[in-house]
């Protein structure tokens, strides 16, 4: 409809005007985008090789164009267990001095939960008196 060139002629002036139509994304295109993002995330996780008793990892970055935020996905392995930590950098918080400590804290929290949660739950299950005096 708007993909045509119109030439206006008057006495001594000639002008070429091109009108392009810009459409909003449809539900189907958004669904396709989400599927492609999910596939790419799965491929990123598959790309990491695991080695026992070593700390190996890769940080993948992506820009979310809708909000301007940077997304970091840190895929790493500890003692043969593959873990991922997702982190979002606000577009207004772009200085490394600000977001690097937050990123390190997020990785530390995920690592501690994955390493300590199962042994602590097993210890409490074996000996419930460990929580003696704890509030329910």
Secondary structure, 3 states (H helix, E strand, C coil): CCCCEEEEECCCCEEEEECCCCCCCCHHHHHHHHHHHHHHHHHHHHCCCCCCCCEEEEEEEEEECCCCEEEEEEEEEECCEEEEEEEEECCCCCCHHHHHHHHHHHHHHHHHHHHHHHHHHHHHHHCHHHHCCCCC
